């Protein structure tokens, strides 16, 4: 792993939650990291940000982006690593069980860290 990717919040295949987003509608979405899109220019930042291609895993959830015709929602899209936090499944749960269970995802979000 290269130096710049060893400090990232997420990696391909992770589930993550969106945080500190510019659009309030994007806060709290559960997403799956599909692939890396590398460093991209991002509105409001002088330096390019490392960005992931993600898919919304929350039922009915969307990611909102400013487009030429206004704000539009999508099921997949780019999200900078700085706006993502990896979700770690509870101990003793297999990742496959966690990914397919909305209840486990909700329980994890509501559980305070020890």
BAFI-3210 file (N, C-alpha, C; in Angstrom, 3 decimals, decimal comma, padded with zeros to 6 digits):
// residues 114
n [1|2|3|4|5|6|7|8|9|10|11|12|13|14|15|16|17|18|19|20|21|22|23|24|25|26|27|28|29|30|31|32|33|34|35|36|37|38|39|40|41|42|43|44|45|46|47|48|49|50|51|52|53|54|55|56|57|58|59|60|61|62|63|64|65|66|67|68|69|70|71|72|73|74|75|76|77|78|79|80|81|82|83|84|85|86|87|88|89|90|91|92|93|94|95|96|97|98|99|100|101|102|103|104|105|106|107|108|109|110|111|112|113|114]
n.u [000,854|000,573|002,027|000,172|-002,329|-002,387|-003,324|-005,980|-009,534|-011,185|-011,538|-011,701|-014,685|-015,529|-018,125|-019,452|-020,176|-021,576|-020,209|-019,940|-020,783|-021,290|-023,915|-026,736|-028,555|-026,994|-025,786|-025,159|-025,736|-025,478|-022,975|-021,443|-018,109|-017,036|-014,935|-011,734|-011,358|-009,301|-007,372|-009,312|-010,582|-012,463|-015,293|-014,815|-012,362|-008,891|-006,838|-006,721|-008,905|-008,734|-010,807|-013,598|-015,549|-018,819|-021,677|-024,983|-026,138|-028,219|-031,644|-033,641|-032,077|-030,113|-027,397|-026,641|-025,850|-024,513|-025,533|-025,490|-028,160|-029,258|-029,762|-029,270|-030,190|-028,532|-027,898|-025,348|-022,014|-019,264|-017,385|-015,480|-012,805|-012,463|-015,037|-016,101|-016,587|-015,453|-017,524|-017,504|-018,252|-020,069|-018,360|-017,996|-019,759|-020,177|-018,938|-020,582|-023,089|-023,543|-023,581|-025,945|-027,975|-030,242|-031,133|-028,918|-027,189|-028,526|-028,509|-025,766|-025,229|-026,608|-025,332|-023,174|-019,651|-017,378]
n.v [-001,172|002,195|005,242|007,438|006,139|004,610|006,154|006,582|006,748|004,680|001,647|-000,321|-002,184|-001,778|-000,866|002,300|005,389|008,503|011,666|015,069|016,463|018,683|019,061|018,774|016,695|014,551|013,586|010,899|008,746|005,304|003,697|001,630|001,044|001,061|001,412|003,005|006,356|008,029|011,078|013,965|017,114|019,086|020,897|023,821|023,211|023,728|021,933|018,775|016,068|012,759|010,404|008,191|005,827|005,192|003,255|003,710|002,128|002,280|001,758|003,351|005,582|008,358|010,005|013,379|015,814|018,864|019,891|021,119|021,810|022,084|020,565|017,100|013,654|010,515|006,960|005,976|007,287|009,703|010,184|012,053|010,757|012,062|012,625|010,284|007,567|004,511|001,701|-000,626|-003,993|-005,415|-007,334|-010,869|-011,147|-012,198|-010,637|-010,846|-011,392|-009,004|-007,068|-007,625|-007,034|-004,826|-004,239|-004,831|-002,870|-000,555|-000,985|-000,854|001,819|003,074|002,279|003,273|004,005|001,989]
n.w [000,000|-000,829|000,513|000,591|000,418|002,710|004,748|004,395|005,041|004,182|002,184|-000,865|-001,084|001,504|003,870|004,508|006,229|005,365|006,152|007,403|005,060|002,235|001,292|003,269|002,848|002,144|004,396|006,611|004,931|004,170|002,483|-000,055|-000,845|-004,056|-005,950|-006,445|-007,467|-007,534|-007,178|-007,245|-008,394|-006,171|-005,327|-003,427|-002,362|-002,567|-003,172|-004,904|-003,899|-002,518|-003,947|-003,870|-005,758|-005,075|-003,936|-002,925|-000,046|001,632|001,869|-000,478|-000,311|-001,531|-003,221|-003,410|-005,840|-007,107|-010,173|-013,578|-014,131|-011,621|-008,360|-008,227|-007,563|-007,077|-007,250|-007,303|-007,191|-007,019|-004,000|-001,792|000,207|002,648|003,453|004,380|006,688|007,758|008,425|010,906|011,395|014,209|016,770|016,316|014,185|010,884|007,941|005,640|006,773|008,102|006,045|004,669|006,416|007,463|010,055|011,697|010,753|011,594|014,378|014,863|014,218|016,237|018,526|021,055|021,103|022,987]
ca.u [000,000|001,395|001,944|-001,058|-003,517|-002,375|-003,964|-007,366|-010,574|-011,891|-010,921|-012,679|-015,473|-016,013|-019,323|-019,068|-021,237|-021,168|-020,108|-019,430|-021,065|-021,745|-025,375|-027,261|-029,255|-026,020|-025,299|-025,682|-025,966|-024,607|-022,535|-020,417|-017,003|-016,919|-013,604|-011,055|-011,280|-008,079|-007,477|-010,189|-010,935|-013,739|-015,719|-014,524|-011,025|-007,838|-006,110|-007,589|-009,191|-008,834|-012,232|-014,073|-016,842|-019,618|-023,073|-025,786|-026,626|-029,409|-032,830|-034,241|-031,124|-029,468|-026,354|-027,037|-024,747|-024,856|-025,365|-025,779|-029,590|-029,697|-029,323|-029,842|-029,857|-028,044|-027,608|-023,895|-021,288|-018,003|-017,391|-014,124|-012,505|-012,614|-016,453|-016,511|-016,034|-015,690|-018,381|-016,947|-019,318|-019,860|-017,604|-018,688|-020,625|-019,490|-019,184|-021,738|-024,303|-023,682|-023,899|-027,312|-028,925|-030,541|-031,238|-027,561|-026,652|-029,157|-027,993|-024,406|-025,273|-027,170|-024,475|-022,084|-018,367|-017,028]
ca.v [000,000|003,392|006,113|008,239|005,316|004,000|007,077|006,781|006,277|003,529|000,908|-000,978|-003,229|-001,343|-000,077|003,550|006,370|009,826|012,651|016,414|016,733|020,021|019,005|018,048|015,475|013,477|013,132|009,666|007,663|004,135|003,430|000,605|001,543|000,213|001,528|004,291|007,178|008,809|012,472|014,759|018,458|019,068|022,271|024,330|022,807|024,121|020,731|017,628|015,142|011,355|010,155|006,826|005,597|004,486|002,937|003,866|000,852|002,585|001,634|004,620|006,677|008,903|011,005|014,571|016,568|020,074|019,713|022,357|022,107|022,080|019,428|015,814|012,507|009,324|005,781|005,799|008,498|009,933|010,813|012,152|009,967|012,901|012,635|008,911|006,851|003,070|001,052|-001,922|-004,822|-005,824|-008,576|-012,151|-011,165|-012,313|-009,458|-011,095|-011,236|-007,581|-006,321|-007,875|-006,844|-003,434|-004,109|-004,748|-001,559|000,416|-001,235|-000,366|003,268|003,551|001,847|004,201|003,319|001,644]
ca.w [000,000|-000,895|001,675|000,624|000,626|004,037|005,675|003,981|005,951|003,628|001,080|-001,734|-000,441|002,816|004,085|005,165|006,441|004,888|007,234|007,073|003,649|001,876|001,230|004,433|002,404|001,981|005,700|007,184|003,973|004,226|001,115|-000,281|-001,662|-005,249|-006,550|-006,253|-008,679|-007,420|-006,737|-008,108|-007,961|-005,458|-005,054|-002,099|-001,943|-003,501|-003,551|-005,229|-002,801|-002,914|-004,117|-004,115|-006,412|-004,073|-004,217|-001,715|000,475|002,409|001,029|-000,855|-000,152|-002,725|-003,069|-004,154|-006,435|-007,844|-011,609|-014,318|-014,050|-010,226|-007,547|-008,658|-006,732|-007,775|-006,429|-007,316|-007,541|-006,325|-002,676|-001,252|001,400|003,843|003,814|004,663|007,832|007,641|009,415|011,267|011,963|015,602|016,934|016,169|013,020|009,608|007,117|004,767|007,572|008,415|004,833|004,231|007,495|007,809|011,506|012,238|010,407|012,478|015,728|014,901|014,219|017,501|019,616|021,360|021,263|024,389]
c.u [000,900|001,134|000,627|-002,298|-003,537|-003,079|-005,429|-008,336|-011,181|-011,031|-012,036|-013,353|-016,034|-017,424|-018,857|-020,306|-020,709|-021,247|-019,662|-019,659|-021,522|-023,272|-025,890|-027,962|-028,292|-025,516|-025,961|-026,032|-024,988|-024,265|-021,535|-019,370|-016,807|-015,516|-013,028|-011,099|-010,084|-008,339|-008,282|-010,362|-012,299|-014,069|-015,436|-013,133|-010,005|-007,086|-007,095|-007,747|-009,230|-010,301|-012,515|-015,347|-017,637|-021,023|-023,841|-026,343|-027,878|-030,620|-033,457|-033,306|-030,544|-028,340|-026,730|-025,812|-025,304|-024,531|-025,687|-027,233|-030,131|-029,165|-030,048|-029,354|-029,492|-027,818|-026,103|-023,239|-020,002|-018,220|-015,937|-013,977|-012,735|-014,059|-016,984|-015,847|-016,436|-016,609|-017,795|-018,058|-019,017|-019,067|-018,535|-019,718|-019,769|-019,851|-020,411|-023,047|-024,581|-024,160|-025,377|-028,361|-029,102|-030,579|-029,856|-026,945|-027,235|-028,644|-026,588|-024,386|-025,746|-026,317|-023,350|-020,794|-018,053|-015,880]
c.v [001,235|004,291|006,878|007,401|004,669|004,886|007,336|006,208|004,952|002,803|000,202|-002,127|-002,841|-000,789|001,159|004,418|007,726|010,823|013,996|016,822|018,171|020,102|018,197|016,741|014,291|012,918|011,833|008,570|006,528|003,796|002,284|001,213|000,571|000,224|002,899|005,065|008,119|010,221|013,267|016,148|018,374|020,491|022,651|023,979|023,192|022,912|019,627|016,705|013,715|010,965|008,693|006,863|004,725|004,209|003,047|002,503|001,039|002,536|002,998|005,811|007,128|009,829|012,184|015,362|017,801|019,836|021,045|022,788|022,131|020,865|018,173|014,696|011,296|008,194|005,513|007,116|008,629|010,581|010,872|011,338|010,773|012,974|011,252|008,386|005,393|002,605|-000,326|-002,762|-005,173|-007,126|-009,774|-012,166|-011,312|-011,109|-009,660|-010,926|-009,766|-006,797|-006,453|-007,605|-005,376|-003,252|-004,011|-003,396|-000,500|000,265|-000,676|001,162|003,827|003,180|002,840|003,418|003,104|002,476]
c.w [000,000|000,298|001,740|000,845|001,999|005,059|005,323|005,015|005,504|002,606|000,301|-000,980|000,906|002,735|004,835|005,345|005,993|006,042|006,674|005,622|003,435|001,830|002,424|004,051|002,287|003,303|006,127|006,207|004,235|002,783|001,098|-001,204|-002,825|-005,834|-006,228|-007,561|-008,613|-006,944|-007,749|-007,521|-007,295|-005,053|-003,601|-001,581|-003,004|-004,031|-003,948|-004,013|-003,328|-002,861|-004,430|-004,955|-005,442|-004,599|-002,902|-001,312|001,326|001,486|000,783|-000,751|-001,484|-002,308|-003,947|-004,580|-007,125|-009,321|-012,291|-014,176|-012,623|-009,495|-007,999|-007,738|-007,574|-006,775|-006,330|-007,672|-006,755|-004,964|-002,197|000,035|002,678|004,318|004,167|005,931|007,696|008,771|009,652|011,884|013,416|015,664|016,810|015,038|011,779|008,760|006,231|005,522|007,830|007,205|004,472|005,304|007,839|009,324|012,140|011,940|011,340|013,904|015,871|014,979|015,557|018,705|019,828|021,498|022,737|024,897]
res [x|x|x|x|x|x|x|x|x|x|x|x|x|x|x|x|x|x|x|x|x|x|x|x|x|x|x|x|x|x|x|x|x|x|x|x|x|x|x|x|x|x|x|x|x|x|x|x|x|x|x|x|x|x|x|x|x|x|x|x|x|x|x|x|x|x|x|x|x|x|x|x|x|x|x|x|x|x|x|x|x|x|x|x|x|x|x|x|x|x|x|x|x|x|x|x|x|x|x|x|x|x|x|x|x|x|x|x|x|x|x|x|x|x]
***
